[in-house]
Every structure is written in structure tokens, then in C-alpha cells.
Amino acid sequence: MSVAAVTIVGGWVLYMRSIDQPAFEIVRKDGSIELRDYGALTVAEVTRSGDREAAVRAGFGPLARYIFAKDRQGEKIAMTAPVTQQRQADAETTWLVHFIMPEGKDIGSLPQPAAGDVRLLKLAPSRRAAIRFSGRANDQMIKLNEQRLLSWLKSQGYTANGPAVYAYYDDPLTPGVFRRNEVMYQVERQ
């Protein structure tokens, strides 16, 4: 790879890492697994059906149009990471896709979505166990990391509350080796 290409890729990776992410406190760290406490989060949410990849792609569009003021009046909202996805409770092919709103933004200070299927919600503070991995988040990698995290939770005396949350930190143009992904489960505080 040429010096120019390395510089461009490096610059892009630094830019992507500078995007706001929700604050959390690390309660415990064990290799690539962290136990984290999150405060309340405000999210924009859509529901999509289909397989995991199709649902997150389909959900991304209306959420991006909301934050970039394409479907509504007002100013743009700063891009944040990660985009999260989880199965709707007791539904195999129905997914909730979230954009986390910037810190300091709440439902009252955000413009209302014009698209009927974009909803603004406030998620309660939570404790989450997360396992981090890089590469393209395909179903096999996600399942492997789900199993690793569930095994760790069991060995530590924790029980997952609800479905896994998949967190994608990078855009589709980011090379796989530089991508950051996570599988998370909400757990009870002990």
C-alpha cells in the first residue's frame, strides 16, 4: 500500500473514532469483555423485519434521513456511534434499529421525526456486558461472540436480561480489519 493510501485510511479511521459515543463506566474488564454502566440514552428507533443484515440496512436509511434533516425541518443532528440492533422481544425476524442521540439531547430538545416509523425513545440506565470484536459483523462472528459472552456471564453468575444487542461502530466503507463491533447483553446489577 502506498504512503498516500495509508495516510487516507489512517485519517479515515481517526475520523471515525472521533464520532461521539455514549458515555459509560467500566465496572469490570476481562480481556475483550467489559461490564459497563450506562446512563439513560435517548435514541431514534425504527422497526424492520427480515434477516439481521437486511433489517439493519433497511433501518439505517430512515434513521440517517432523520439525523441529516432530509425528512424533516430543522438542523442536522451530529452523527454518533454505534448503530445498535436487537431482536424485538419474542420475534425471530423483527428487529429494533437505533441511532443513539448525542449526549445532552433529549426527546424535548430534538426535532420530531417526520417519517411515521421513526420514534424517539429514552432508554433507562442499564448495566451491560459487552464483548468487542473486529471485522465484518457476519452472522457466524456474531453467534461466536454471543456464545463467548453468554459463557462468561454464566461463569460470573450473571443472567442476560433480554435479547442480544449488536453494536456497529463504523460505516460500510471502513475496511473490515478496522471495524469495531460488539455484542451486548443487559444484566442485573449485583
N, C-alpha and C positions, 0 to 999 in steps of 0.2 A: 504494500500500500504506500502511496506517495506521501510526502510530508504534508501536502495540501489536504489530501483526503483524511489523514489522521487528525489534522487541525480542525477540519469541518466536523468530523464525527465527535471529537472531543468537545468542541464548542456546543454541539447539539446536546450531548449528554449533560454537560454542565447546565445548559439552559433548562432542560427537563427536570434536573434535580433542584432548580431554584423555584419551581412552582410550589405554591403554598400547599401544605399538607396539614391534616388535623393534628392538634396537639394531643399528646398522651404522656402518661408517666409509666416508665418501665418498672413493674413491681418485681419481676424476676426475669433473668435471661439464662438460657441453656442452649448454647450453640446458635442455631438458626431459629430457635423458638423463643418468643417473648410473651410474657404475661403482662398485659397493658391495661391501664385505667384511662378511659376516655371520658371527657365531659360530654354534655349534651351537644349534639350535632344537628345542624339544620341541613336538610337535603332536598334536592329536586328529584322526584321519583317518577318512573313510568313502569307499567306492567307490560311484559311481552311474552308471547308463547313460542314454543319451538325448542330446538336443542340449545345448549348453552351458548355456543358461538353465534348462532343466528340471532338469538334473543339479545345478546349484548350489542351486536352490531345494529339491530333494529332499534334498540333503546337509546343508543348513542345519538342518533340523528335528532330526535325531538329535544333531547336534553341540551345538545350543543346549540340548536336554534334558540332555545330559551336563554342560555347564558350569553350568547352573542347577539341578542336582541333582534333576531331575524323574524320571529313570530309575534313580537310584542313591541310596545312603545318603551322608550327609556334607554338608559345607558347599558353598556355591556357589563357583565359580571366577570370578575377575574377568574381565569381557569385555575382549577385546583386538581390535586391528585390525592388518592386514587379514584377511579371509577369503580364502584362496587356492584356486585351482583349476587343475588341469593334466590334460591327457590322459594316461591310463595308456600307458606305452610301447607303441608299435606297435598301438594300439587307437583307432579313429576315434571311437567313441561311448561309450567308458568313461572316466570322469573320477575323479580323486582330489580330494576337497574337504577342506581343512584349516582348523582353528582353531589359531592359534599360542597356546601357553600363556604365561602371564605370566612375565616374567624371574624367575629363581630357582626356578622349578618344574621338576622333572624327573620322569621316569617313577616313580621311587621315592617322591616326595613327593605325587604326585597320586592321587586316588581311582581305583580301577579302574572302567572303564565296565561298566554292567550290560547294555547293549544289545550283542549279539554282533557287530554290524557296526561299532562304534566301536572304533578301535585307537589306542593311544598309541605314538608313534614319536619317536626322536631323529634329527634331520637333521644331517648333518655340516656343519662350517663350509664356507662357499662364497663365491665371488665371483659376483655377479650384475650384469648390465647391466639397467637399468630405464628405461622411458620413462613419464612421468606425463601423464595427460590427465584432463579433467573432463567431466561429462555422464553420461548413462545409458550404460552399457557395452554397447552393442548389437554384434552381430557385425561390422557394417561398420566401426565405430570401432575395434574390437579388431584386425581384419585390417589396417586402415590403419596403426595403431601398431606392429603386428608387423613390417610391411614397412619402416617407418621405422627401427625398431630394428635389424633384420637388415641393412639397408643401411649403417647407421652402424657396426655391428660389422665388417662386411666391409671398410669403408673404413679401419678402425683395426687391421686384422689379427687380429681375434678370430673364433673359431668358436663358435657356440652348442652347448652340450652338453645334449641332451635337448629335450623339448618346452617350449613357452612356458608360463609361469606367469602367470595372471591374478590380480591383487590388487584386491579391492574393500574400500574403507575405510569406507563409510558404509552406514547402514541404508536400507531401501526407501522410507522416508518423507522422506529428505533430498532437497530439490529438486535436479534434475539439474545446474544451474549450480554447486551447491556440492559436488557429488560428486567424490571423488578415486579414480581408478583407475590401475592400472599394468599394463603388460606387462613381464615379466622373462624373461631367459634366463640360465642358469648358463653361465659361461665359465671357461676355464682361467686361472690366474694367470700373468702373463708376467714 
